């Protein structure tokens, strides 16, 4: 005979396994999306290069025009823009992750403090920020 608590425990274990499986599949899908994005970017660069080759071979004077374009758009400046945008995106993503972690820690701390009547709250918001006080406009 299976007790009710054993059934509940079994259900909780199955739910945890499903959550892990769902996270695994989400990670795989994210990886596949990034691979296709990289393939698309490489394909776009290849198409641009093919178009430039076609333009430069069509007319000899277009080579000097192509050289002027390449001179204006140096590889170093392109790489600098890519690095700057990547760093900015990473910083925004990292900050959102930290806010989520602070919110989770705040919820756990709130649960613990609810059990301890002698522990006082700091008065911070759930994200760990200082609360904005309401100003009376009298």
C-alpha positions as CSV (number, residue, x, y, z in Angstrom):
1,X,0.0,0.0,0.0
2,X,1.4,3.4,-1.0
3,X,0.9,6.2,1.4
4,X,-0.3,9.6,0.3
5,X,3.0,11.3,1.2
6,X,4.9,8.8,-1.0
7,X,2.6,9.7,-3.9
8,X,3.2,13.4,-3.4
9,X,6.9,12.8,-3.2
10,X,6.8,10.8,-6.4
11,X,4.8,13.6,-8.1
12,X,7.3,16.2,-7.0
13,X,10.2,14.2,-8.3
14,X,8.5,13.8,-11.7
15,X,7.8,17.5,-11.8
16,X,11.4,18.3,-11.0
17,X,12.5,15.9,-13.8
18,X,10.2,17.6,-16.2
19,X,11.6,21.0,-15.3
20,X,15.1,19.8,-15.9
21,X,14.1,18.3,-19.2
22,X,12.4,21.5,-20.3
23,X,15.4,23.6,-19.4
24,X,17.7,21.2,-21.3
25,X,15.5,21.5,-24.4
26,X,15.4,25.3,-24.1
27,X,19.2,25.4,-24.0
28,X,19.4,23.2,-27.1
29,X,16.9,25.5,-29.0
30,X,18.9,28.6,-28.0
31,X,22.1,27.0,-29.2
32,X,20.5,26.1,-32.5
33,X,19.1,29.6,-32.9
34,X,22.6,31.1,-32.3
35,X,24.1,28.6,-34.9
36,X,21.6,29.7,-37.5
37,X,22.2,33.4,-36.7
38,X,26.0,32.9,-37.2
39,X,25.3,31.0,-40.5
40,X,23.1,33.9,-41.6
41,X,25.7,36.5,-40.8
42,X,28.4,34.6,-42.6
43,X,26.1,34.2,-45.6
44,X,25.4,37.9,-45.7
45,X,29.1,38.7,-45.6
46,X,29.7,36.1,-48.4
47,X,27.0,37.7,-50.5
48,X,28.5,41.2,-50.0
49,X,31.9,39.9,-51.0
50,X,30.5,38.2,-54.1
51,X,28.7,41.4,-55.1
52,X,31.9,43.5,-54.6
53,X,33.9,41.0,-56.7
54,X,31.2,41.3,-59.5
55,X,31.3,45.1,-59.3
56,X,35.1,45.3,-59.4
57,X,35.5,42.9,-62.3
58,X,32.8,44.6,-64.4
59,X,34.7,48.0,-64.7
60,X,38.3,48.6,-63.9
61,X,37.6,52.1,-62.6
62,X,35.3,50.6,-59.9
63,X,38.4,49.1,-58.2
64,X,39.5,52.6,-57.1
65,X,35.9,53.3,-55.9
66,X,36.0,50.0,-54.0
67,X,39.4,50.9,-52.5
68,X,38.0,54.2,-51.2
69,X,35.0,52.3,-49.6
70,X,37.4,49.8,-48.0
71,X,39.6,52.7,-46.8
72,X,36.7,54.4,-45.1
73,X,35.4,51.2,-43.4
74,X,38.5,49.7,-41.9
75,X,38.4,46.3,-40.3
76,X,39.5,47.8,-36.9
77,X,36.5,50.2,-36.7
78,X,34.1,47.4,-37.6
79,X,35.6,45.1,-34.9
80,X,35.5,48.0,-32.4
81,X,31.7,48.4,-33.1
82,X,31.1,44.7,-32.8
83,X,33.0,44.5,-29.5
84,X,31.3,47.6,-28.1
85,X,27.8,46.4,-29.0
86,X,28.6,42.9,-27.6
87,X,29.9,44.3,-24.4
88,X,26.8,46.5,-24.0
89,X,24.5,43.6,-24.6
90,X,26.3,41.5,-22.2
91,X,26.2,44.2,-19.5
92,X,22.5,44.6,-19.9
93,X,21.9,40.8,-19.7
94,X,24.2,40.5,-16.7
95,X,22.3,43.3,-14.9
96,X,18.9,41.7,-15.5
97,X,20.3,38.4,-14.2
98,X,21.6,40.1,-11.0
99,X,18.2,41.8,-10.5
100,X,16.5,38.4,-10.8
101,X,18.9,36.8,-8.3
102,X,18.3,39.7,-5.8
103,X,14.6,39.3,-6.2
104,X,14.8,35.6,-5.5
105,X,17.1,36.1,-2.5
106,X,14.6,38.7,-1.2
107,X,11.7,36.3,-1.5
108,X,13.6,33.6,0.4
109,X,14.7,36.2,3.0
110,X,11.1,37.3,3.4
111,X,10.0,33.7,4.1
112,X,12.8,33.3,6.7
113,X,11.9,36.6,8.4
114,X,8.3,35.7,8.6
115,X,9.3,32.9,10.9
116,X,11.5,35.0,13.1
117,X,9.7,37.9,14.9
118,X,12.9,39.4,16.2
119,X,14.4,40.0,12.7
120,X,13.7,43.5,11.3
121,X,13.4,44.4,7.6
122,X,15.9,46.8,5.9
123,X,13.2,48.6,4.0
124,X,14.6,47.8,0.6
125,X,12.4,46.8,-2.4
126,X,12.3,43.2,-3.7
127,X,15.1,44.0,-6.2
128,X,17.4,45.4,-3.5
129,X,16.9,49.0,-4.5
130,X,16.1,51.9,-2.1
131,X,12.4,52.6,-2.2
132,X,11.2,55.9,-3.6
133,X,9.4,57.8,-0.9
134,X,6.0,59.2,-1.8
135,X,6.1,63.0,-1.7
136,X,3.0,64.8,-0.5
137,X,2.1,67.7,-2.8
138,X,0.3,69.9,-0.3
